[in-house]
Amino acid sequence: MPDVQLVANGSPESTGIKSNRKSTRGRVKNYVIDTNVLLHDPQAFLNFQDNHVIIPIEVIEEIDRFKRDTSERGQNARTVSRMLDEWRKHGRLSEGVHLANGGLLRIVFADKIQRESNGIIHGSTDNRILALALSIQNSDTKTPTILVTKDINLRLKADVFGLQAEDYETDRVNLQDLYTGSFEMSVTSEALSKFRLDGFLALEEGKRHSPNEFCTLSEPANPKRTVLTKVDPTGTKLIPIADVREGVWGIRPRNREQHFALDALLDERVRLVTLMGKAGTGKTLVALAAGLKRTVMDREFRRLVVARPTISMGKELGFLPGSLEEKLAPWMQPIHDALEMLGDLNMGQEARRSADLMRSGTIIVEALSYIRGRSIANQFMIIDEAQNLTPLEVKTIITRVGHGTKIVLTGDPYQIDNPYVDSSSNGFIYVVNRFRDHAIAAHVEMHKGERSELAELAANIL
């Protein structure tokens, strides 16, 4: 394996476990890695800087069991096996193989005496991994030993036995620190008038704002006098947003966040849009309205593709009968509901043709299960319920985007049905955080629910 493939990102902000990033350079640590960490991120070996990365033999056995799965976990398991096999060519993994980032990778095995000496009932794999980590801690008291696992109960067990344990947090983003995509700024009436006259307003030097970040300009003396703007691609000035007060495909924005969302969706420069908000804020509806306008009316795209992950809320119903379209119908019913609502709001010729557009293939509703290997060009693509995707799945989807395609991700990190991600580690949040400084992307966080008074109240109090 070439050294370039072994090099981890050297940036302190993007490597290692968050709580230890600043201290790993001062003192080498032993990181014992659990199976679920590697199944979550097969590149996790490289994210511990110049420390010792220790893989228990039980982890290798579990990886072997997962490698036959057809899911993402199976793919990650196979990736881990291939990487370890390549590193085996550079030395004995039992003695340690040096990584290009300065770390040392070892596969270790604790014999029966070591396990029993810890006083742990080691019938389960988790207990055997815990016993091994304790053996390493006891045999190497000068080097801090840390168990890294995404299993909360295993971290609790480690705490009982006096072993430090942490979650794998390299790709986690706290929602409190998440980029909102907008800010407010108070200016004088003269500056507001000058903006309307010149069509731009220079930002103060030293204040950092992301490209396509939306801004509400207001006067301190008259807070109701506001202008909706956004940061230009250079990040140096504010420019006006698109005037969508007349509506798009029957949808008229009811609040400023919907104004921001429609501007991002209609902007030709922006190729990736992320819309975040609680239930009822209109994420999917405004995305569909903009997609229909740009596909059917403006003819900028070949077709409108709407997809969503097939993850259910609650217990599965089992196998569904019928053709592929019939199997997908229950999963895609929310999209059909939104299209029907757009038809009710817009009684023009375009609305009456919605069913014809689906039959002709101009509008395609599909699942994400078969997207790998595709190249999607000249299409307006909407990924609904993106909070249920993992970072790797989101990467797979976005890397399918071909020339001329625009992709929109909608999601609510507080409504997650996928048991393998949470509000801080899902793929939707991961994309928002990584693309905030790129002029090709825009993000809008939507707060006010517009579905109904009852839906808004339920979203706030339940």
C-alpha positions as a printed NumPy array, in Angstrom:
array([[  0.   ,   0.   ,   0.   ],
       [  1.51 ,   3.398,  -0.932],
       [  2.328,   5.694,   1.977],
       [ -0.002,   8.366,   0.644],
       [ -2.964,   6.129,   1.471],
       [ -1.842,   5.786,   5.069],
       [ -1.564,   9.487,   5.81 ],
       [ -4.359,  10.882,   7.967],
       [ -5.433,  14.486,   7.774],
       [ -2.872,  16.347,   9.827],
       [ -5.225,  19.128,  10.847],
       [ -5.878,  19.152,  14.609],
       [ -9.496,  20.019,  13.858],
       [-10.131,  16.9  ,  11.793],
       [ -8.134,  14.076,  13.384],
       [ -8.286,  12.029,  16.525],
       [-10.889,  11.852,  19.224],
       [-12.143,  15.288,  20.14 ],
       [-11.449,  15.155,  23.849],
       [ -7.827,  14.118,  23.294],
       [ -6.723,  16.082,  20.236],
       [ -4.6  ,  18.574,  22.13 ],
       [ -2.947,  16.06 ,  24.455],
       [ -1.975,  13.173,  22.181],
       [  1.174,  14.885,  20.944],
       [  2.473,  15.36 ,  24.482],
       [  2.145,  11.751,  25.643],
       [  1.604,   8.517,  23.707],
       [ -1.579,   6.633,  24.545],
       [ -2.887,   3.129,  23.909],
       [ -6.238,   3.224,  22.091],
       [ -8.09 ,  -0.107,  22.148],
       [-10.618,  -0.048,  19.288],
       [-13.995,  -1.8  ,  19.408],
       [-15.611,  -3.421,  16.367],
       [-18.421,  -0.889,  16.069],
       [-15.892,   1.913,  15.566],
       [-14.41 ,   0.218,  12.484],
       [-17.846,  -0.692,  11.128],
       [-18.817,   2.977,  11.504],
       [-15.583,   4.343,   9.975],
       [-13.178,   1.867,   8.326],
       [-10.567,   4.646,   8.163],
       [-10.59 ,   5.036,  11.958],
       [ -7.066,   3.542,  12.203],
       [ -5.689,   6.797,  10.834],
       [ -7.479,   9.186,  13.173],
       [ -5.452,   8.714,  16.338],
       [ -2.36 ,  10.74 ,  15.398],
       [  0.952,   9.309,  16.7  ],
       [ -0.536,   6.981,  19.329],
       [ -0.736,   3.2  ,  19.594],
       [ -3.852,   1.758,  17.92 ],
       [ -4.633,  -1.683,  19.345],
       [ -7.097,  -4.082,  17.685],
       [ -8.209,  -7.049,  19.85 ],
       [ -8.358, -10.393,  18.065],
       [-12.068, -10.536,  18.965],
       [-12.613,  -7.501,  16.734],
       [-11.083,  -9.368,  13.788],
       [-13.463, -12.264,  14.434],
       [-16.47 ,  -9.951,  14.481],
       [-15.284,  -8.173,  11.325],
       [-15.122, -11.595,   9.644],
       [-18.762, -12.265,  10.549],
       [-19.926,  -8.92 ,   9.173],
       [-18.03 ,  -9.042,   5.876],
       [-20.726, -11.144,   4.19 ],
       [-23.438,  -8.559,   4.79 ],
       [-24.705,  -6.665,   1.753],
       [-25.303,  -3.546,   3.859],
       [-22.939,  -0.635,   4.459],
       [-21.596,  -2.416,   7.541],
       [-20.606,  -5.371,   5.362],
       [-18.82 ,  -3.071,   2.939],
       [-16.973,  -1.384,   5.808],
       [-15.997,  -4.772,   7.235],
       [-14.495,  -5.808,   3.9  ],
       [-12.618,  -2.493,   3.678],
       [-11.133,  -3.042,   7.132],
       [ -9.995,  -6.555,   6.185],
       [ -8.333,  -5.317,   2.988],
       [ -6.54 ,  -2.5  ,   4.808],
       [ -5.206,  -4.826,   7.496],
       [ -4.04 ,  -7.28 ,   4.848],
       [ -2.112,  -4.517,   3.077],
       [ -0.479,  -3.391,   6.33 ],
       [  0.48 ,  -7.014,   7.034],
       [  2.876,  -6.764,   4.068],
       [  4.823,  -4.048,   5.919],
       [  5.474,  -6.08 ,   9.061],
       [  3.973,  -8.375,  11.666],
       [  0.738,  -6.887,  12.965],
       [  1.231,  -8.722,  16.263],
       [  4.465,  -6.775,  16.82 ],
       [  3.172,  -3.49 ,  15.415],
       [  3.222,  -1.769,  12.028],
       [  4.144,   1.911,  11.81 ],
       [  1.669,   4.187,  10.048],
       [  2.692,   7.205,   8.03 ],
       [  1.045,   9.547,  10.556],
       [  3.425,   8.335,  13.272],
       [  1.061,   5.883,  14.914],
       [  1.609,   2.197,  15.633],
       [ -1.012,  -0.411,  14.713],
       [ -1.121,  -3.748,  16.562],
       [ -3.425,  -6.755,  16.71 ],
       [ -3.27 ,  -8.319,  20.177],
       [ -4.54 , -11.464,  21.885],
       [ -5.081, -11.922,  25.628],
       [ -4.611, -15.453,  26.905],
       [ -6.941, -17.146,  29.358],
       [ -4.842, -16.339,  32.449],
       [ -4.835, -12.606,  31.624],
       [ -8.583, -12.585,  31.164],
       [ -9.334, -14.455,  34.394],
       [ -6.925, -12.254,  36.346],
       [ -9.182,  -9.288,  35.701],
       [-12.098, -10.965,  37.433],
       [-14.409, -10.467,  34.463],
       [-16.994, -12.968,  33.352],
       [-15.838, -13.126,  29.764],
       [-18.612, -15.02 ,  28.035],
       [-19.509, -12.18 ,  25.671],
       [-17.271, -10.583,  23.07 ],
       [-17.624,  -7.187,  24.76 ],
       [-16.376,  -8.633,  28.058],
       [-13.383, -10.245,  26.348],
       [-12.469,  -6.916,  24.686],
       [-12.835,  -5.196,  28.058],
       [-10.658,  -7.826,  29.75 ],
       [ -7.974,  -7.38 ,  27.11 ],
       [ -7.996,  -3.597,  27.518],
       [ -7.637,  -4.015,  31.3  ],
       [ -4.725,  -6.42 ,  30.767],
       [ -2.972,  -3.831,  28.617],
       [ -3.599,  -1.157,  31.24 ],
       [ -2.211,  -3.371,  34.014],
       [  0.861,  -4.441,  32.045],
       [  1.734,  -0.938,  30.823],
       [  0.909,   1.359,  33.734],
       [  3.031,   4.253,  32.429],
       [  0.995,   4.6  ,  29.221],
       [ -2.655,   5.7  ,  29.457],
       [ -4.995,   3.073,  27.988],
       [ -8.326,   4.176,  26.506],
       [-11.107,   1.957,  25.184],
       [-12.809,   3.532,  22.153],
       [-16.3  ,   2.217,  21.513],
       [-19.672,   3.44 ,  20.329],
       [-21.373,   0.992,  22.69 ],
       [-22.682,   2.985,  25.654],
       [-23.054,  -0.088,  27.882],
       [-19.465,  -1.157,  27.222],
       [-18.291,   2.32 ,  28.235],
       [-20.291,   1.941,  31.457],
       [-18.673,  -1.439,  32.131],
       [-15.227,   0.046,  31.546],
       [-15.961,   2.791,  34.04 ],
       [-16.89 ,   0.204,  36.689],
       [-13.481,  -1.468,  36.292],
       [-11.57 ,   1.811,  36.33 ],
       [-10.754,   1.884,  32.606],
       [-11.086,   5.116,  30.658],
       [-13.533,   4.759,  27.76 ],
       [-14.646,   7.228,  25.117],
       [-16.939,   7.444,  22.138],
       [-15.506,   7.771,  18.643],
       [-16.265,  11.405,  17.843],
       [-14.219,  12.272,  14.762],
       [-17.307,  12.815,  12.602],
       [-19.634,  14.117,  15.314],
       [-20.999,  17.664,  15.216],
       [-22.785,  19.155,  18.212],
       [-26.098,  20.627,  17.103],
       [-25.474,  23.653,  19.314],
       [-22.374,  24.427,  17.259],
       [-23.877,  23.595,  13.88 ],
       [-23.732,  26.192,  11.123],
       [-27.183,  27.817,  10.834],
       [-26.717,  29.32 ,   7.372],
       [-27.949,  32.783,   8.369],
       [-27.271,  35.751,  10.632],
       [-28.708,  39.195,  11.406],
       [-27.01 ,  42.559,  11.164],
       [-28.141,  46.028,  12.226],
       [-27.213,  48.912,   9.94 ],
       [-28.085,  52.581,   9.643],
       [-30.894,  53.804,   7.428],
       [-28.248,  55.359,   5.148],
       [-26.489,  51.998,   4.731],
       [-29.816,  50.323,   4.003],
       [-30.645,  52.906,   1.356],
       [-27.163,  52.587,  -0.127],
       [-27.626,  48.804,  -0.369],
       [-30.871,  49.245,  -2.273],
       [-29.222,  51.759,  -4.595],
       [-25.906,  49.979,  -5.252],
       [-27.129,  46.408,  -5.033],
       [-24.43 ,  45.366,  -2.545],
       [-23.018,  46.219,   0.871],
       [-19.398,  45.564,   1.774],
       [-18.822,  43.494,   4.921],
       [-16.473,  44.645,   7.642],
       [-12.944,  43.31 ,   7.355],
       [-12.026,  40.758,   9.972],
       [-15.54 ,  39.339,  10.315],
       [-15.73 ,  35.908,   8.731],
       [-18.86 ,  34.824,   6.899],
       [-19.395,  31.818,   4.678],
       [-20.323,  32.105,   0.986],
       [-24.098,  32.017,   0.411],
       [-24.759,  32.676,   4.108],
       [-28.043,  34.545,   4.354],
       [-28.373,  37.812,   6.266],
       [-31.28 ,  39.918,   7.499],
       [-30.434,  43.619,   7.465],
       [-32.446,  45.801,   9.837],
       [-32.446,  49.279,  11.371],
       [-32.124,  49.541,  15.173],
       [-34.646,  52.398,  15.242],
       [-37.139,  50.548,  13.052],
       [-36.738,  46.759,  13.459],
       [-39.64 ,  46.054,  11.117],
       [-37.755,  47.63 ,   8.218],
       [-35.644,  44.721,   6.983],
       [-33.97 ,  43.556,   3.804],
       [-33.13 ,  39.914,   3.036],
       [-29.631,  39.452,   1.626],
       [-26.868,  36.866,   1.335],
       [-23.083,  36.772,   1.296],
       [-21.578,  36.67 ,  -2.19 ],
       [-19.283,  33.798,  -3.294],
       [-16.156,  35.752,  -2.236],
       [-17.445,  36.265,   1.302],
       [-16.714,  40.008,   1.193],
       [-20.093,  41.647,   0.569],
       [-23.843,  41.231,   0.834],
       [-25.995,  40.973,  -2.284],
       [-29.799,  40.788,  -2.757],
       [-31.598,  37.465,  -2.842],
       [-34.077,  36.464,  -5.539],
       [-37.527,  38.035,  -5.389],
       [-39.92 ,  35.09 ,  -5.01 ],
       [-42.881,  36.92 ,  -3.486],
       [-45.04 ,  35.946,  -6.465],
       [-44.455,  32.303,  -5.651],
       [-42.832,  29.275,  -7.239],
       [-45.104,  26.551,  -8.651],
       [-47.954,  27.761,  -6.452],
       [-45.819,  28.083,  -3.323],
       [-45.434,  31.553,  -1.823],
       [-42.867,  31.872,   0.972],
       [-44.521,  32.507,   4.334],
       [-41.393,  33.423,   6.307],
       [-37.837,  34.554,   5.69 ],
       [-36.371,  31.054,   5.952],
       [-38.561,  29.942,   3.074],
       [-37.384,  33.023,   1.145],
       [-33.793,  31.944,   1.798],
       [-34.534,  28.347,   0.805],
       [-36.141,  29.29 ,  -2.508],
       [-33.249,  31.616,  -3.333],
       [-30.731,  28.813,  -2.78 ],
       [-32.849,  26.347,  -4.745],
       [-33.194,  28.712,  -7.729],
       [-29.553,  29.907,  -7.722],
       [-27.743,  28.43 , -10.731],
       [-24.348,  28.751,  -9.044],
       [-25.312,  26.64 ,  -6.052],
       [-25.13 ,  22.894,  -6.744],
       [-25.672,  21.554,  -3.214],
       [-28.466,  22.783,  -0.934],
       [-29.16 ,  21.483,   2.575],
       [-32.505,  22.344,   4.179],
       [-32.788,  21.605,   7.891],
       [-35.882,  22.038,  10.025],
       [-38.446,  20.384,  12.223],
       [-41.577,  18.731,  10.86 ],
       [-43.904,  21.086,   9.012],
       [-41.42 ,  23.822,   8.093],
       [-41.863,  23.148,   4.368],
       [-38.464,  21.648,   3.518],
       [-39.705,  19.035,   1.066],
       [-42.488,  21.195,  -0.339],
       [-40.301,  24.171,  -1.316],
       [-37.643,  21.804,  -2.715],
       [-40.241,  20.08 ,  -4.917],
       [-41.736,  23.406,  -6.042],
       [-38.322,  24.756,  -7.06 ],
       [-37.418,  21.466,  -8.725],
       [-40.61 ,  21.437, -10.777],
       [-40.099,  25.033, -11.877],
       [-36.51 ,  24.517, -12.971],
       [-37.213,  21.161, -14.604],
       [-40.63 ,  21.605, -16.234],
       [-40.974,  25.353, -16.786],
       [-37.36 ,  26.496, -17.219],
       [-36.157,  23.195, -18.746],
       [-32.768,  23.545, -17.047],
       [-32.699,  19.886, -16.023],
       [-33.607,  16.662, -17.771],
       [-35.767,  15.336, -14.955],
       [-36.659,  15.743, -11.285],
       [-35.469,  12.822,  -9.142],
       [-36.803,  12.431,  -5.597],
       [-35.348,   9.739,  -3.342],
       [-35.43 ,   8.835,   0.316],
       [-33.885,   6.093,   2.482],
       [-36.132,   3.099,   3.125],
       [-35.974,   3.174,   6.923],
       [-39.259,   2.738,   8.766],
       [-40.478,   4.298,  11.987],
       [-41.153,   1.47 ,  14.405],
       [-41.413,  -2.235,  13.658],
       [-40.963,  -3.455,  10.076],
       [-44.003,  -4.877,   8.286],
       [-41.94 ,  -7.548,   6.553],
       [-41.681,  -8.277,   2.835],
       [-44.025,  -6.326,   0.586],
       [-45.651,  -8.017,  -2.436],
       [-45.66 ,  -6.767,  -6.003],
       [-43.23 ,  -5.127,  -8.413],
       [-40.438,  -2.77 ,  -7.411],
       [-42.743,   0.238,  -7.85 ],
       [-45.404,  -1.404,  -5.681],
       [-42.864,  -2.273,  -2.989],
       [-41.611,   1.316,  -2.914],
       [-45.082,   2.888,  -2.875],
       [-45.469,   2.961,   0.96 ],
       [-42.005,   4.457,   1.401],
       [-42.562,   7.136,  -1.218],
       [-46.106,   8.094,  -0.235],
       [-44.899,  11.297,   1.547],
       [-43.458,  12.494,  -1.764],
       [-46.72 ,  11.779,  -3.561],
       [-48.56 ,  13.67 ,  -0.805],
       [-46.349,  16.711,  -1.365],
       [-46.852,  16.565,  -5.142],
       [-50.609,  16.323,  -4.621],
       [-50.52 ,  19.375,  -2.362],
       [-48.595,  21.317,  -5.005],
       [-51.306,  20.391,  -7.458],
       [-53.967,  21.72 ,  -5.107],
       [-52.077,  24.989,  -4.618],
       [-51.428,  25.534,  -8.31 ],
       [-54.47 ,  25.024, -10.493],
       [-52.643,  25.984, -13.698],
       [-51.719,  23.783, -16.622],
       [-48.504,  22.589, -14.985],
       [-50.354,  21.272, -11.946],
       [-52.83 ,  19.309, -14.052],
       [-49.895,  17.649, -15.824],
       [-48.216,  16.331, -12.62 ],
       [-49.496,  12.781, -13.114],
       [-48.455,  12.883, -16.782],
       [-44.99 ,  14.096, -15.774],
       [-44.537,  11.065, -13.526],
       [-45.763,   8.667, -16.199],
       [-43.419,  10.199, -18.773],
       [-40.392,   9.966, -16.482],
       [-39.918,  13.716, -16.005],
       [-40.526,  13.163, -12.292],
       [-38.954,  10.025, -10.836],
       [-39.505,   8.823,  -7.263],
       [-37.07 ,   6.109,  -6.19 ],
       [-35.21 ,   4.546,  -3.275],
       [-31.516,   5.01 ,  -2.568],
       [-30.718,   1.305,  -2.381],
       [-29.452,   1.075,  -5.964],
       [-27.596,   4.361,  -6.379],
       [-24.058,   2.971,  -6.082],
       [-22.215,   2.969,  -9.395],
       [-24.547,   5.436, -11.104],
       [-23.588,   8.771, -12.671],
       [-26.494,  11.216, -12.462],
       [-26.117,  14.138, -14.891],
       [-28.365,  17.112, -15.741],
       [-30.963,  16.31 , -13.098],
       [-32.539,  18.112, -10.152],
       [-32.159,  15.621,  -7.316],
       [-33.882,  15.788,  -3.919],
       [-32.827,  13.475,  -1.065],
       [-35.584,  13.552,   1.539],
       [-35.132,  12.46 ,   5.181],
       [-31.343,  12.677,   4.796],
       [-30.865,  12.604,   8.588],
       [-31.281,   8.81 ,   8.396],
       [-28.148,   8.436,   6.258],
       [-24.648,   7.723,   7.52 ],
       [-21.689,   9.921,   6.502],
       [-20.481,   7.214,   4.11 ],
       [-23.911,   6.878,   2.5  ],
       [-24.126,  10.644,   1.968],
       [-20.657,  10.618,   0.433],
       [-21.728,   7.803,  -1.902],
       [-24.81 ,   9.772,  -2.989],
       [-23.103,  13.125,  -3.572],
       [-20.231,  11.53 ,  -5.483],
       [-22.824,  10.136,  -7.931],
       [-23.647,  13.693,  -9.039],
       [-22.594,  14.301, -12.64 ],
       [-22.248,  17.422, -14.764],
       [-25.18 ,  19.823, -14.596],
       [-26.927,  18.147, -11.638],
       [-28.172,  19.97 ,  -8.55 ],
       [-28.714,  18.015,  -5.348],
       [-30.894,  19.034,  -2.405],
       [-30.775,  17.315,   0.999],
       [-33.625,  17.836,   3.46 ],
       [-33.521,  16.596,   7.026],
       [-34.47 ,  16.957,  10.659],
       [-31.745,  15.66 ,  13.013],
       [-34.312,  15.35 ,  15.813],
       [-36.334,  12.735,  13.893],
       [-33.947,   9.848,  13.278],
       [-35.174,   6.304,  12.667],
       [-31.811,   4.757,  11.748],
       [-30.482,   2.954,  14.865],
       [-26.861,   3.35 ,  13.736],
       [-26.695,   7.164,  13.722],
       [-27.798,   9.911,  16.085],
       [-28.401,  13.658,  15.949],
       [-24.662,  14.398,  16.011],
       [-23.232,  11.671,  13.768],
       [-25.682,  11.39 ,  10.864],
       [-24.669,  12.114,   7.291],
       [-26.893,  15.178,   6.898],
       [-25.167,  17.07 ,   9.732],
       [-21.813,  15.872,   8.398],
       [-22.474,  17.458,   4.986],
       [-23.672,  20.762,   6.475],
       [-20.503,  21.068,   8.524],
       [-18.1  ,  20.13 ,   5.733],
       [-19.558,  22.301,   2.942],
       [-20.167,  25.544,   4.822],
       [-17.093,  27.311,   3.398],
       [-17.653,  26.353,  -0.227],
       [-19.388,  28.707,  -2.674],
       [-20.989,  25.767,  -4.477],
       [-23.159,  24.964,  -1.425],
       [-25.835,  26.729,   0.625],
       [-27.541,  25.821,   3.896],
       [-30.826,  27.046,   5.377],
       [-32.112,  26.224,   8.854],
       [-35.901,  26.557,   8.961],
       [-37.608,  27.188,  12.292],
       [-41.245,  28.166,  11.854],
       [-43.723,  25.422,  11.094],
       [-46.293,  26.2  ,   8.404],
       [-48.064,  22.847,   8.   ],
       [-50.819,  23.608,  10.491],
       [-51.323,  25.136,  13.934],
       [-51.627,  21.671,  15.475],
       [-48.475,  20.328,  13.749],
       [-46.491,  23.379,  14.874],
       [-47.67 ,  23.017,  18.462],
       [-46.914,  19.284,  18.478],
       [-43.405,  19.848,  17.102],
       [-42.707,  22.332,  19.886],
       [-44.185,  20.659,  22.971],
       [-44.024,  16.893,  22.328]])
